[in-house]
């Protein structure tokens, strides 16, 4: 945009010099009808074209799959609908309503529009309602309200936690189940308030009130890939593969992933499962599922470690957050002069699903690996912080200790995300799996069971 403006101003200077006019007079409107009728429309036309090119990757044809509705009051219903709200199935209840928003959230949320889902995880759904201006040298942060599982009742009551919990609708649904797994929305889905039978947008800096009804329209792109493949090396391709056999390069790898870390929520999913997605991250678990791994325990120095996983992050977010360890794969646009991929599809908006249906693998997301360019296989089960977990030395020792020695020379060369087949309606079996009793008992859908 600035290059175009400079070219335009230089051109005006040349033209006015020839005509014997001062550049200041041109800027004041004395360039005549030729400038007004030709140059100015051309200038703004180029600006509009550049804006539309930037906007194009964010605009995709979408199809509604289902809706999530939450009544923000004690014992309020958490419901699902697969027919645009004509019928609803209750899948949970509100234990504690939200009373405020939270301005102290993550910086990557700035890449999402207000009134949209800003992040999904096995232990949260975040909704962006505003943007909190940052101090000098810092990035703006998203203002959020959140839906969280019943596990959050067991968190400590520090000042910071109390402030965050005031912005949370605490449900009686366990982490890694129902709307925190197979029925989770996508990043970028629109959120509305339901008032007198109509849907109205969530206003900027919205503060939830008791009795408010929040509704998330869960839709996904009509052209949805079957898998996304990452070549795990600097300069490697990131490729979307579709059911018709076509594929397209969507990003490139700047830094390969070589280890795992202790990321929250990874103990509520199982190895090879996606545990979170927001405009700046995809988190993949390498840890076994653990129902006892409550957040309060995971943060305790005395807890037995149960977490393990790695993250895929866009280059700009990695730079801003100083994510330089081996636990992060960093990806970037195909070309250096392309717009940042933070908050953009297919990696960081609208495509990544947390879904896991043990009896129907085609409805589940799964992450697989290739070792030494070999066949696709499951991710090894590893817990804790292991900086070299995906390198030959560790992997050879890992498989030898489990009675199946291997001679790995390169390590993990490829990673792929297998995406679920999206259905336009929820099956009765799915709804039954997600149905939740009104007495607050644990959901029958147990992630990892």
C-alpha positions in Angstrom: 0.0 0.0 0.0 2.8 2.4 0.9 4.8 1.5 -2.2 1.7 2.3 -4.3 1.3 5.6 -2.6 4.9 6.5 -3.1 4.8 5.6 -6.8 1.6 7.8 -7.1 3.2 10.8 -5.4 6.4 10.5 -7.5 4.3 10.4 -10.6 2.5 13.6 -9.5 5.8 15.3 -8.9 7.0 14.5 -12.4 3.8 15.6 -14.0 3.6 18.9 -12.1 7.3 19.7 -12.7 6.6 19.4 -16.4 3.6 21.6 -16.1 5.5 24.2 -14.0 3.4 23.7 -10.9 4.4 23.2 -7.3 3.9 19.8 -5.7 2.1 21.5 -2.8 -0.5 22.8 -5.2 -1.1 19.3 -6.5 -1.6 18.1 -3.0 -4.0 20.9 -2.5 -6.2 19.9 -5.4 -4.7 21.8 -8.4 -3.7 18.8 -10.5 -6.7 19.3 -12.6 -9.4 17.0 -13.9 -6.9 14.5 -15.3 -5.6 13.7 -11.8 -9.0 13.5 -10.3 -10.5 11.4 -13.0 -7.6 9.1 -13.8 -4.9 8.9 -11.2 -6.9 9.0 -8.1 -9.4 6.2 -9.2 -6.4 4.2 -10.3 -4.6 4.7 -6.9 -7.7 3.7 -4.8 -8.5 0.9 -7.2 -5.1 -0.7 -6.6 -5.5 -0.3 -2.8 -8.9 -2.0 -3.0 -7.5 -4.8 -5.1 -4.7 -5.4 -2.5 -7.3 -5.4 0.3 -9.5 -7.9 -1.5 -6.5 -10.2 -2.2 -5.7 -10.1 1.6 -9.3 -10.8 2.4 -9.7 -13.6 0.0 -8.1 -16.4 2.0 -10.4 -15.5 5.0 -13.6 -15.8 2.9 -14.6 -19.4 2.2 -17.9 -21.0 1.4 -19.2 -22.6 4.6 -21.9 -25.1 5.5 -23.6 -25.2 8.9 -23.1 -28.5 10.7 -24.8 -27.8 14.1 -25.3 -25.2 16.8 -24.3 -24.9 20.4 -26.5 -22.9 22.9 -25.6 -22.0 26.5 -27.9 -20.3 29.0 -25.7 -18.2 31.2 -27.4 -18.9 34.6 -27.0 -21.6 37.2 -28.5 -24.9 35.9 -28.9 -23.2 32.5 -29.0 -25.7 29.6 -26.0 -26.5 27.3 -27.7 -27.8 24.1 -26.9 -29.0 20.6 -29.1 -28.6 17.5 -28.5 -30.2 14.0 -31.4 -28.5 12.3 -30.7 -24.8 12.6 -32.3 -24.6 16.0 -35.6 -26.2 15.4 -34.9 -29.0 17.9 -32.4 -29.1 20.7 -30.7 -31.9 22.7 -29.4 -31.1 26.2 -25.8 -32.2 26.7 -24.9 -30.4 29.8 -25.7 -27.8 32.5 -24.2 -24.5 33.8 -22.7 -24.8 37.2 -21.7 -21.1 37.5 -22.5 -18.3 35.1 -20.0 -15.8 33.7 -20.3 -12.3 35.2 -17.5 -10.4 33.4 -15.1 -10.6 30.5 -11.3 -11.3 30.7 -8.9 -8.8 29.1 -5.8 -10.7 30.3 -5.8 -13.4 27.6 -3.5 -14.5 24.8 -2.1 -12.2 22.2 -2.9 -14.4 19.2 -6.6 -13.7 19.8 -6.1 -10.4 18.0 -6.2 -12.3 14.7 -9.9 -13.2 15.2 -12.8 -10.9 14.7 -14.9 -9.9 17.7 -18.0 -12.1 18.2 -16.2 -15.2 17.0 -14.7 -18.3 18.6 -11.1 -17.4 19.4 -9.9 -20.8 20.6 -11.0 -24.4 21.3 -9.4 -27.0 23.5 -10.2 -30.1 25.5 -10.6 -27.8 28.5 -12.1 -24.5 27.0 -14.0 -22.7 24.3 -12.9 -19.0 24.1 -15.1 -16.3 22.6 -13.6 -13.0 21.6 -15.6 -10.0 22.6 -13.0 -7.2 22.3 -9.4 -6.2 22.1 -7.4 -4.9 25.0 -4.7 -2.3 24.0 -1.3 -3.4 25.0 1.5 -1.3 26.6 4.2 0.1 24.3 6.2 -2.6 22.7 3.6 -5.3 23.4 0.9 -6.8 21.3 -2.8 -6.2 21.8 -4.7 -9.0 23.6 -8.1 -10.4 23.0 -10.9 -9.8 25.5 -12.6 -13.1 26.1 -15.5 -15.0 27.7 -15.2 -18.7 28.0 -17.0 -22.0 28.5 -15.0 -24.4 30.7 -15.4 -28.0 32.0 -16.3 -29.0 35.5 -12.7 -29.7 36.3 -12.1 -25.9 36.7 -14.1 -26.1 40.0 -11.0 -27.7 41.5 -8.6 -24.9 40.6 -6.9 -22.7 43.2 -8.5 -19.4 44.2 -5.6 -17.0 43.6 -6.5 -13.5 42.5 -5.6 -14.2 38.9 -7.7 -17.4 38.8 -10.7 -15.7 40.4 -10.5 -12.9 37.8 -10.3 -15.4 34.9 -13.1 -17.6 36.3 -15.4 -14.5 36.5 -15.4 -14.6 32.7 -16.1 -18.3 32.5 -19.3 -20.2 32.1 -18.4 -23.3 34.2 -20.3 -26.4 32.9 -20.8 -29.8 34.4 -19.2 -31.4 31.3 -15.8 -33.0 31.9 -12.7 -31.9 30.1 -12.2 -33.8 26.8 -15.9 -34.6 26.4 -18.9 -33.3 24.4 -18.4 -29.6 23.5 -14.8 -29.9 24.6 -14.1 -32.6 22.1 -16.3 -34.1 19.3 -18.9 -31.2 19.5 -16.4 -28.4 19.8 -16.8 -25.5 17.4 -14.1 -24.3 14.9 -11.9 -21.2 15.4 -13.6 -18.3 13.6 -17.2 -19.6 14.0 -19.7 -16.8 14.7 -21.3 -16.3 18.1 -24.6 -14.6 18.7 -26.9 -13.6 21.6 -30.4 -15.1 21.4 -33.0 -12.5 22.3 -36.7 -12.9 21.9 -36.3 -15.6 19.3 -33.8 -13.6 17.2 -30.0 -13.8 16.9 -28.1 -10.6 17.5 -24.4 -10.0 17.2 -22.2 -9.9 20.3 -21.3 -6.3 20.8 -17.7 -5.2 21.3 -16.5 -5.5 25.0 -19.7 -7.4 25.8 -20.0 -8.3 29.5 -22.2 -11.3 30.1 -25.3 -11.0 32.3 -27.2 -13.7 34.1 -29.8 -15.2 31.8 -28.0 -14.3 28.5 -28.3 -17.0 25.9 -25.1 -17.5 23.8 -25.4 -19.4 20.5 -22.5 -20.6 18.4 -23.2 -21.5 14.7 -20.7 -24.3 13.9 -20.0 -24.3 10.2 -17.1 -25.5 8.2 -15.8 -24.9 4.7 -17.7 -26.7 1.9 -14.3 -27.8 0.5 -12.7 -29.6 3.4 -9.4 -31.4 3.2 -8.9 -35.1 4.2 -5.5 -34.4 5.5 -2.8 -31.8 6.0 0.8 -33.0 5.6 3.9 -31.4 7.1 7.4 -32.1 5.8 9.3 -32.0 9.1 12.4 -30.0 8.0 13.3 -26.4 7.4 11.9 -25.4 4.0 9.5 -28.3 4.0 6.1 -28.1 2.4 2.7 -27.9 4.2 0.2 -29.6 1.9 -3.6 -29.8 2.0 -4.9 -33.0 0.4 -8.6 -33.4 -0.7 -10.9 -36.3 -1.3 -10.8 -35.9 -5.0 -7.1 -36.5 -5.0 -6.1 -32.8 -5.6 -3.7 -31.0 -3.3 -2.3 -27.6 -2.7 0.7 -26.1 -0.9 -0.7 -23.9 2.0 2.5 -23.0 4.0 6.1 -23.8 4.5 8.0 -25.1 7.5 10.5 -22.7 9.0 11.7 -24.8 11.9 11.1 -28.6 12.4 9.7 -30.0 15.6 12.2 -32.3 17.5 10.8 -32.6 21.0 7.8 -32.5 23.3 6.7 -30.3 26.2 4.2 -30.1 29.1 1.3 -28.4 27.4 -2.0 -28.0 29.3 -4.9 -30.2 28.1 -2.7 -32.9 26.5 -3.5 -35.4 29.2 -7.2 -35.2 28.3 -7.0 -36.5 24.8 -4.6 -39.4 24.2 -1.5 -39.7 21.9 -2.0 -38.5 18.4 -5.0 -36.4 19.2 -5.5 -32.6 18.7 -6.1 -30.9 22.0 -6.3 -27.2 21.0 -6.5 -24.8 18.1 -6.4 -21.0 18.1 -5.1 -18.3 15.7 -1.6 -19.1 16.8 -1.4 -22.8 17.6 -2.3 -26.4 16.9 -1.5 -28.6 19.9 -1.0 -32.4 19.5 -0.9 -34.8 22.5 1.7 -37.5 23.0 0.4 -38.4 26.5 -2.0 -41.1 27.5 -5.5 -40.1 28.5 -5.9 -39.4 32.2 -9.2 -38.6 33.9 -7.3 -37.7 37.1 -5.1 -35.1 35.4 -7.0 -32.0 36.7 -5.6 -28.6 35.9 -4.9 -27.8 39.5 -2.8 -30.9 39.9 -1.0 -30.3 36.6 0.2 -26.9 37.9 1.4 -28.3 41.2 5.0 -29.1 41.9 3.9 -32.2 43.7 1.8 -33.7 40.9 2.9 -36.7 38.9 3.5 -35.4 35.4 0.8 -36.5 33.0 1.2 -34.0 30.1 3.1 -34.3 26.9 2.8 -33.0 23.3 4.0 -30.5 20.7 2.7 -27.5 19.0 2.5 -26.1 15.4 2.7 -22.3 15.4 2.8 -19.5 12.8 6.1 -17.7 12.5 4.8 -14.3 13.6 3.2 -15.7 16.8 6.4 -17.7 17.5 8.5 -14.6 17.2 6.2 -12.4 19.3 5.9 -15.1 22.0 9.6 -16.1 21.8 8.8 -19.8 21.1 12.2 -21.1 20.3 12.3 -24.6 21.8 12.3 -27.9 20.0 8.7 -28.5 21.1 7.4 -26.0 18.4 7.2 -26.5 14.7 7.1 -23.1 13.1 5.3 -22.5 9.8 5.1 -19.4 7.6 3.5 -18.2 4.4 4.7 -19.7 1.1 6.4 -16.4 0.2 8.1 -13.9 2.3 5.9 -11.1 1.1 2.6 -12.9 1.7 0.4 -11.9 4.6 1.0 -13.7 7.9 -0.9 -17.0 8.3 -1.9 -16.3 11.9 -5.6 -16.7 12.2 -5.9 -17.9 8.6 -7.2 -21.2 7.2 -6.5 -24.0 6.9 -4.2 -24.3 9.9 -5.3 -21.5 12.3 -9.0 -21.0 11.4 -12.1 -22.9 10.4 -10.5 -26.3 9.6 -8.9 -28.0 12.6 -11.3 -30.3 14.6 -10.9 -31.8 18.0 -13.3 -34.6 17.2 -12.7 -38.1 18.5 -15.2 -40.9 18.1 -13.6 -44.2 19.1 -16.2 -46.4 17.3 -16.1 -44.3 14.1 -12.6 -43.3 13.2 -13.8 -41.6 10.1 -15.3 -38.9 12.4 -12.1 -38.4 14.3 -9.0 -36.3 13.9 -5.7 -38.1 14.2 -2.1 -37.1 13.9 0.4 -39.6 12.5 4.1 -39.6 11.7 6.6 -41.1 9.3 10.0 -42.2 10.5 12.9 -42.0 8.1 10.4 -41.4 5.2 8.7 -44.8 6.0 5.0 -45.6 6.2 2.5 -43.6 8.3 2.2 -44.8 11.9 0.9 -43.7 15.3 2.7 -41.2 17.4 4.7 -42.7 20.3 3.4 -42.2 23.8 5.7 -39.9 25.6 5.2 -37.8 28.7 6.9 -34.7 30.1 9.5 -32.4 28.6 11.8 -34.3 26.3 13.8 -32.0 24.0 15.0 -34.7 21.6 11.9 -36.9 21.7 11.6 -37.1 17.9 15.3 -37.5 17.2 17.0 -40.9 16.4 18.9 -41.3 19.7 15.7 -41.0 21.8 13.4 -42.9 19.5 15.8 -45.9 19.2 16.0 -46.1 23.0 12.3 -45.7 23.2 11.4 -48.6 20.9 14.2 -50.8 22.4 12.8 -50.4 25.9 9.4 -51.5 24.6 10.7 -54.7 23.1 10.6 -53.6 19.4 14.1 -52.3 18.6 14.4 -50.2 15.4 17.3 -48.5 13.6 16.1 -45.0 13.0 18.6 -42.7 11.4 16.8 -39.4 10.7 13.8 -39.3 13.1 10.3 -38.0 12.3 10.4 -36.8 8.7 6.7 -36.2 8.1 3.6 -35.4 10.2 0.0 -35.4 9.0 -3.3 -34.4 10.5 -6.1 -36.7 9.4 -9.3 -34.6 9.5 -12.7 -36.1 10.2 -15.4 -36.5 7.7 -17.9 -33.7 8.4 -21.6 -34.6 8.4 -24.4 -32.1 7.9 -26.3 -33.6 10.8 -25.6 -35.2 14.1 -26.4 -38.9 14.2 -28.6 -40.2 17.0 -25.6 -42.2 18.2 -23.5 -39.1 18.4 -26.2 -37.2 20.3 -26.7 -40.1 22.6 -23.0 -40.2 23.3 -23.0 -36.5 24.1 -26.3 -36.4 26.2 -25.7 -35.3 29.7 -28.0 -35.9 32.7 -29.6 -32.9 34.3 -28.3 -34.0 37.8 -24.8 -33.0 37.0 -23.3 -36.5 36.8 -20.3 -37.2 34.6 -21.1 -37.2 30.9 -21.4 -40.6 29.3 -19.1 -39.6 26.6 -15.7 -40.2 28.1 -12.8 -39.0 25.9 -10.3 -41.8 25.4 -12.6 -44.5 26.6 
